[in-house]
Amino acid sequence: MKKVITLVLILTSIYSYAQQDPYYTHFKDVMQAFNPAAAGHNVGEICISGLTHHQWRDYTDDTKLRGTDGNPDGSIQDVAPVTYNMNINSIFNLGKSGEQFLGAGLSIVDDKIGYTKSTSFMANLNYRKQFQGGFNEISAGIGIGGTQWGWDKPDYKAKDALDPNVPISGANEMKMDMNLGLMYKQQQLGIGPIKNFYAGFSITNINQAKYAVLVNTADQQTKNLTRSYVPHYYTIVGSDIELGNITLEPAILAKYGLLAGAYKPQIDLNMTALFAETFRGGIAYRQWGNSDAISLLLGYQKDNIKIGYSYDITVSNIQKVSNGTHEIFVRYCIPIAVVPPTKIIRESVRFL
């Protein structure tokens, strides 16, 4: 019987030693997802954000393109990565000094790659301390939650009906997960136009969870699908450069993850421009091992809402089977009106 190289083998061997955390073109807007010290937008607001990332559109299991097998009826299946992210966060005053704060948030990430799927829930807390009347700020945070990983839907059909590498049942497993992070912010650098400077460092997957999921195969056997999460290291730096009616928003994200069994950096360069504090446009570049994508960004913000869209033009070899990557981001902040308690004055102790 002919043995084909199925997605199972790819996901249980190569993918176990590849970058595991999802990436975002709008990484500046979802820092909480990889740095718990960034949870919290403004005091007096609860902010809710959602992001959908559809990578390598129309990337399928087409036999002619990649040597894998489609359905027996000749149809092909969409196995391109898809990521959904949701963040909820706020900041609360600690004490009466106005210099200490607690940032709190919840991050939910659903990440599907091929026929594997992971769903993460992370509670983020951070302590913030301001100096020089709020001119600069340091925060340290921790994220504690869990990640469920497994084989999502056993819909993959091999050319050989009894291929022992193809699961016919789905399964998953939940493990604890933990992140750590630091952030530094400063209102202005020097006397120039550089304002709202920020820098952060974080580590994800600190506990290095190991998964072993048992599935049934077509030849009536059981097979272990394994995955070992590894730490990912993030460094982010960005600021605003005010030029009259236009504000430039440069940012750099460096992420170290495993590539071919060795740690190599993924670099994201992002430059957007905000016009009249309302409309946004920009360009980005991503590199991981080699050039990965050039991105075009558009956005709109007004009052408490912010919307962003990006289209990644794939420049790696995957461009032969990809129609690019689409990402949509939306954030809405709800004001919190905190009314101090009214002092009640009684004229007589006989009437309380």
Phi, psi and omega in degrees: 000134181289129179262118181262155178276099186270171178297333179300312180296320180298312186286335182265354178239288183299312186294335179294341181243023180246174177303131186252328179288142176291158175243157183228136173290324176272050185296333179295333185266350181232037182302329180302332182294336180232358177218104182296340178290347181266358181294127181112126183260298179217152174293138178086014179220146165250118183254134178239127180231150176224145181218139174233130185234111180250104189268142173049061182306139179071012172287118188232181177263040180295122183302319186294332185271324186229002177083006175263179189247134174272193179293155178302333181279002177095351180285160179242160187240142180281115180241017180291145179298141177224129182233137173238137181226136174226134179231137173233131182203164176199171179232138182233143177290142173243115180079187185257355184288334182076013181243355181236136186220158174242120175262136182221145180195166177231130178243134176234126181232125176245119188232119181243125178230115184061239179250013172258152183214138175232141177231122184243141173236125184225121173269124184248133175228141176215151176254130182241137178231125180260151179229158177054046176067028179092007180294324175222164187210141175238136178223146177229134186221162177226142176240128180232130180190211181212155178232128176258123182231145177177188178273118192285288183232121182281058182267353183291129182246122179273161177296320176270121188300329182252031179300118184290351180271356185255113177292145175247004176226151178260157178197158178208170182214143180254134178226154176291150179222152181210140178233157174226150180202157175229146176221145173229135179228146178217135186296325183206143175258114180065213181249009182274195184274003183278116183230167178052049178287142177213150177212141182214155176222138181209161177229130176249164179058043185298321184280355173051061182298143178242132183246143174218102186254124180272126177230156176270140179254171186295337180267023176066029176248170174251147183223140178270119170264120186245152174206134177243114178288144179236154179298144173240138185246128184240136170229126182232138178221135180197171180193178172245139176240108185275121180233071181070239183277358181239136176240116175279143185230072180285149177204147177230131175238122175247124181234128176260121177218171182284134174222114181056039176083003180226149179285125176223150184278143166255127182246128173245122175251127187226126176227113176240160178231129179260121182258125177054031179056027184224307186254143185231142175211153181182186182218152180217161180220137179235136179225133174211099186081311173211180180298131184251310185199152168245130188244144173250131185238140174227150180199167179213139174216142181201125180055246187260007183242144177221131183231138178219147176224142176222149175234117179269124174269110182292129180243000176276185180296342180293345180302339180294333183235017183233142174255029177089177183239134178250139177220134179234133181233137177221134175226138176226130181251129182258120179296142176250116179266108179261112182261122179295148181298141180281130179283125182261126180252124178259133180283334182213141178289350178283343181234091182257000000 
